[in-house]
């Protein structure tokens, strides 16, 4: 899979972000996307082939693997990265709409089309809420699917067609556990950054509105 489109998207959004938003883009690009491509993807690349059970019963190993790994970690992470990045397209589209509107009217309608104010502020806040929501949903999904943020060395399986309770062994559990903790930690960091930026923008807009009303009142 090519991740070039996601890199270009994050680079484009960086132009319209606040300082906190630029930190979020850096975390997404350096600590999540690059780590995913360079290391994490290879760790889970052959997870099914390296999953071993002490039973030769046909089909037993497959159903046990499906039970403990209903969705591949790596595919779920890929989906998470795409879902938390796409709300930023709302901001890009809104700025493109402003620029196209100015071009259509052939005059300056905004001080700067990429400035976060008015309708673009609402779009930006919505994108932050969506990104935070997706992050939380995927963390809950990970926790529910895999019974916590852990990778056991040994799992016991008694699902048919297995003849009895058998032992199954997961390859490189320590290495997988380290990357799992790292990716969960960076996801939590992104949630904190999104909430911080959301609070900052709301506070800044509230102060701006208050000062405007205060000025009008005294005039």
C-alpha positions in Angstrom: 0.0 0.0 0.0 1.3 3.5 -0.9 1.1 6.0 2.0 2.1 9.0 -0.2 -1.4 10.4 -0.3 -1.6 10.5 3.5 1.8 12.2 3.7 0.6 14.8 1.1 -2.6 15.3 3.0 -0.8 16.0 6.3 1.6 18.3 4.6 -1.3 20.3 3.1 -3.2 20.6 6.4 0.0 21.8 8.2 -0.4 25.2 6.4 -3.7 26.0 8.0 -3.0 24.5 11.5 -2.3 26.3 14.8 0.9 25.6 16.7 -0.7 22.7 18.5 -2.1 21.4 15.2 1.4 21.3 13.7 2.7 19.3 16.7 -0.2 16.8 16.0 0.9 16.6 12.3 4.5 15.9 13.4 3.4 13.2 15.8 1.2 11.6 13.1 3.9 11.7 10.5 7.0 10.8 12.5 5.8 8.7 15.5 2.9 7.0 13.9 3.1 6.8 10.1 6.9 6.3 9.8 7.1 3.9 12.7 4.2 1.9 11.2 5.8 1.7 7.7 9.4 1.2 8.9 8.9 -1.3 11.7 5.4 -2.3 12.9 4.2 -3.5 9.5 7.0 -6.0 9.2 6.5 -7.4 12.7 2.9 -8.5 12.0 3.6 -9.3 8.3 3.6 -13.1 8.8 1.6 -13.4 12.0 -0.6 -16.2 10.6 2.3 -18.3 9.3 4.1 -17.9 12.6 1.1 -18.8 14.8 1.7 -22.4 16.0 -0.6 -24.8 17.9 0.3 -28.2 19.3 -2.4 -30.0 17.3 -2.3 -31.4 13.7 -6.1 -31.5 13.5 -7.0 -29.9 10.1 -8.6 -26.5 10.5 -7.9 -26.2 14.2 -5.0 -23.8 13.9 -7.0 -21.6 11.5 -10.1 -21.3 13.8 -8.0 -20.6 16.8 -6.1 -17.8 15.0 -9.4 -16.3 13.8 -10.7 -16.4 17.4 -7.8 -14.6 19.0 -7.1 -12.3 16.0 -10.5 -11.6 14.5 -9.0 -8.5 12.7 -5.3 -8.1 12.0 -3.6 -5.6 14.2 -1.8 -4.1 11.2 -4.9 -3.6 9.1 -6.8 -2.1 12.0 -3.9 0.4 12.6 -3.9 1.2 8.9 -7.6 1.9 9.0 -7.1 4.0 12.2 -4.4 6.1 10.6 -6.6 6.8 7.5 -9.8 7.6 9.6 -8.1 10.0 12.0 -6.4 11.8 9.0 -9.4 12.2 6.7 -11.3 14.8 8.8 -8.5 17.2 8.0 -9.8 17.1 4.4 -12.7 19.2 5.6 -10.4 22.1 6.3 -8.6 21.7 3.0 -11.9 21.6 1.1 -13.2 24.7 3.0 -10.0 26.7 2.1 -10.3 25.6 -1.5 -14.0 26.7 -1.5 -12.9 30.1 -0.2 -10.2 30.5 -2.8 -12.6 29.4 -5.6 -15.3 31.9 -4.3 -12.8 34.7 -4.5 -11.7 33.7 -8.0 -15.4 33.5 -9.1 -16.2 37.0 -7.7 -12.8 38.3 -8.9 -12.2 40.2 -5.7 -10.8 39.8 -2.2 -13.5 38.4 0.1 -11.3 37.2 3.0 -8.2 38.7 4.6 -6.5 35.3 4.1 -8.5 32.3 2.8 -6.6 30.0 5.1 -7.1 32.0 8.3 -9.1 30.1 10.9 -12.2 32.4 11.5 -15.9 32.4 10.8 -17.1 29.3 8.9 -13.6 27.9 8.6 -13.3 27.9 12.5 -16.5 25.8 12.7 -15.1 23.4 10.1 -11.8 23.2 11.9 -13.5 22.5 15.3 -15.7 19.8 13.7 -12.5 18.1 12.2 -10.9 18.1 15.7 -14.0 16.5 17.2 -14.1 13.9 14.5 -10.4 13.1 14.9 -10.7 12.7 18.7 -13.9 10.6 18.3 -12.1 8.2 15.8 -9.1 7.9 18.1 -11.3 7.0 21.1 -13.4 4.6 19.1 -10.4 2.7 17.7 -8.8 2.5 21.2 -12.0 0.9 22.6 -12.2 -1.4 19.5 -8.6 -2.6 20.1 -9.3 -3.2 23.8 -12.6 -5.1 23.1 -11.2 -7.2 20.2 -8.0 -8.3 22.0 -9.1 -8.3 25.6 -6.8 -5.5 26.6 -3.6 -3.9 25.3 -1.4 -7.0 25.7 0.1 -9.8 23.6 0.2 -13.1 25.5 2.9 -15.7 24.8 0.5 -18.6 25.1 -3.2 -18.9 24.4 -5.4 -21.9 25.1 -8.0 -22.9 22.5 -10.9 -25.4 22.7 -12.9 -24.4 19.6 -14.2 -27.0 17.2 -12.7 -28.8 15.2 -9.9 -28.9 17.9 -10.2 -32.3 19.6 -9.5 -30.8 23.1 -8.0 -27.8 24.8 -4.7 -27.1 22.9 -1.9 -24.6 23.4 -1.2 -22.0 20.7 2.0 -19.9 20.6 2.2 -16.3 19.3 5.5 -15.3 17.6 7.6 -12.4 18.9 5.2 -11.5 21.7 7.6 -9.1 23.5 8.5 -7.2 20.4 4.8 -6.9 19.4 3.9 -5.8 23.0 6.5 -3.0 22.8 5.1 -1.6 19.5 1.5 -2.1 20.7 2.2 0.1 23.8 4.0 2.6 21.7 1.2 3.0 19.2 -1.5 3.2 22.0 0.6 5.8 23.7 0.9 7.9 20.6 -2.8 7.6 20.0 -3.5 8.9 23.5 -1.0 11.7 22.9 -2.9 12.7 19.7 -6.2 12.7 21.7 -4.6 15.1 24.3 -3.3 17.4 21.5 -6.7 17.4 19.7 -8.5 18.3 23.0 -5.8 21.0 23.8 -6.2 22.6 20.4 -10.0 22.4 20.6 -9.9 24.1 24.1 -7.4 26.7 22.8 -9.5 27.7 19.8 -12.8 27.9 21.8 -11.1 30.0 24.5 -9.4 32.3 21.9 -12.7 32.8 20.0 -14.6 33.5 23.3 -12.1 36.1 24.3 -12.3 37.7 20.8 -16.1 37.9 21.0 -16.0 39.3 24.5 -13.5 42.0 23.5 -15.6 42.9 20.5 -18.7 43.3 22.6 -16.8 45.3 25.3 -15.5 47.7 22.6 -18.9 48.2 21.0 -20.4 48.8 24.5 -17.9 51.6 25.3 -18.2 53.2 21.9 
